[in-house]
Amino acid sequence: MKCLILAAGLGTRLREVSPSKPLTPVAGTPLIAHVIERAAAGGATAFVVVTGHEAERVEEFLADFSAPVECVRSPDWNRPNGFSVLAGAEAIAGDYLLLMSDHLFEPEIVRGLLAAPRTDSGVTLAVDRDPSGPLLDLDDATKVELAEDGRIVRIGKTLARFDAIDTGIFLATPKLAAAIRADVAAGGSGSLSEGVQRLAGAGRAATFDIGRSRWIDVDSPEMLRLAEGLVRDSAA
């Protein structure tokens, strides 16, 4: 299974720590290396990384990486993250694992997502149903409202009512890129969440419950500190 990793954004909340979020050291190893290694442990076999901000430095680091990595530079990297999905999806035929370069996770999340029964959905999102987790910044998290059958009803950062949290770990089909293109054509922002919402409106956005598995969005110095603890716990 190919894996698309979004690594193009500015990472403004971590700029005081590192000029490149994907290359920010976490327990001595660049963040994006942790993401690739954990995805590979979960079943990903090859990687497409979308670059933008600090692209040359990220691409130079990945050039000698042990896993097979193809870099795709997004011309629209400073626009919403759906444009990075569009850039990377062009290099992938068929379904793919979609990850963020700043989200760390236990490999069993990826393993479970890939092993889960396939549906007719255009995308399946791994969700965390525990909003009180110690590794979660709820104010910054993307929330998900679910139907009784587990399909996504609504997704967004400002939902007042929600049932789960978006982990940033997806199993995507080509329908996701088509939904993002349709959102842009309709005058939308072109964000990944808007693409998922468009699929949800058609009943084509499923979820996978991660249970008690751990993950973290490394989006601030405080989250970075917690991420280092997660990495050290995993290595113990």
N, C-alpha and C positions, 0 to 999 in steps of 0.2 A: 504494500500500500504506500503510494507516494504521500508525502507530507508537505503542505504549503505553510510557511511561517512568515508572518508579517513583521518586518523589522525596519520599517521605513520612517516612522514618526520621530518627532522632535524629542519626546521624553522630557518635557519642560520641568516636571516636578522632581526629576533626578539630576538636573543640570548642575546643581551645586556639588554633586558627588562625581559625576562623570559626563563628558560631552556627548557620549554615545551610550544610550540605554542598553542596546544589545551587548555591548562590550563591558558593561559595568561589572566589576568583580563581585562574585558572591562566594564567600569562603575561598577566595583565591582563584576562582575560575570564572571566565566571562559568562554572563547570564545566558546568552544564546547557546553556548556549549552545553550548559545544563539542560536546556530545552531539547536540543537535538539528541543528546544521550538518553534522556528519559523517554522521548518519543520512540527512539530505536529499541529501547528495552521493552516498550509496550507493543511493538510490532511494526513500526514504520520502517520502510526499507530504503527509501531514497528521499531527498529533500530538495525543495525549491524555496529559496529565501528571497523575499522581495525587499530590496534596499532603497534608500532614499537619502535621508539625513545621514551625514558621515558615511556615505556609501562606500567610498574607496577603502576606508579603514575596516569596515565590516567585511567587505569582499576579500580584502587581503588576509584577514584572519581565517576566513572560511576556505581559502584556496588550498590550504594544506590540512584541512580537517580530515579525520580518519573515515568519516562516513561520506558517501557520495552526495555532494551538495552542488546544485546549480543556482547561481544568483541571477535574479531578474531585477533590473533597476526600473523603478516606476517613475514616469515623467510627471506624475501627479501626486507625489509622495506627501505634499503639504496639504492635500485635500482629505476629506473623510476616508476612513480606512477601507471602505468598500472599493475604492479605486485601486488600492494595493491588491485586494482580492482579484479584481479584474486583470491586473497585470500578471499576477502569478498563475491564474487559472488558464491563461492562454498557453502556458508551457506544460499543461497536464491534460491527458486524455482520460476521461472517465471520472470515477469518484476519487476523493482524496481526503486525508486528514487535514484539518485547518487549525493552526495554533497561533498564539501570539508570542512574540519573542520575549515578552516581559512577564509571562505567567509560568510559574513552576508548579509541578504536579507530581503525584506518585504515579509510576508507570502503569499500575493496575487500572487507572482511569482509562487510559488509552486502550489497554488490553480489553477491558470490558466493553468499551464503546465499539471497538472493531468486531468483537465477538457477538454483540447483540443482534437479534433477528432484524434483518433489513425490512423496511416498510416501503410504501410507495412515496415516502416523503422526499422533498428536495433537499432537506438538511435535517440532521439530528444533532441536538445540542446537549452536551453533558451538563447537568445542573446539580447544584448543591441545595438541598432542602433545609439546611440548618443555617439560618441567618445570624445565629449567635456565635458562630465559630471564631476562635481566637485569632485566626489568620485573615479575617475578613474586615475590610474597610467598608462598612455598609453604606456610608454616605456616597462613596465613589462607585459602588458596585452597580452593575446592570441587573435590573430585576426582571423576573419572568412570571407572568400570570398563566396558569395552566388550566386546561379543561380537565374533566374527570378522567378522560382516557390518556392523559399525560401530554397531549399535544399543546403547543404554544398558542395562547390566545393573544397576549400582548407582551412586548418586550421593550424595556427602556430604563434609563437611570432614574426617572422621576415618578415611576408608578407608585401610587398611594397604596394600592392593594397588590400583593404579589405572593407567590407560593414558593419560589425558588430563586436562586442566584445563578447568573450566567458565568460559567467557569472559563469561557474563552476557548473551549475545546470542542470542535465540531467534526462531524463526519458529513462532508459536503458532496453534492452531486453537481453536474453542470447547470442544474436548475437554479442554484444559488447565484451564480454569476448572471444568469438571465434575469433574475429578479432584481439584482442591483442595477443592471442596465435599464430595466423598465422603470425603476424608481428615478434614475437620473433623467430619463426621457420625459417623465411626468412632472419634472421640476423639483424632485426631492433632493436631499443632500448627498445621496450616494453612499451613505454609511452602511456598514455591515448589518447593523441592527435594523435599518430600514429595509434591507433586502430580506432579512429573516422575517420581519413583520409582514412584508408582502406575501411571502410563502405561507405564513401563519394565517393570513386572511383567506387563503385558499385551502386551508386544512392540510398543508403540506410541510409543516414544521414539527418534528417529533422531538422527544427528549429522552435522555438516558440518565437515570439517577445514580450519582456516584457513591451514595451511601456514606460511609464514614471515612472514605479516602480523603487525603489532604491535598490542598492546592493553595496558591497565593498569587495575587496580582502585585508584582513588585513595581509599584508606581510612586513611591515616596521614600525618603530616608528611613522612616519608621518601618515601612513594609520590607525594605531591604534588610534591616536588622532582624526582623522575624524570619525572612527567607534564609538568612545565614543559619539560623537555628534549625530550620527545617532540613537544610542540606546536611548539617552536621548530624542530626538525628538519623537521617537516611543512611549515612556512612557508618554509623556506630554498629 
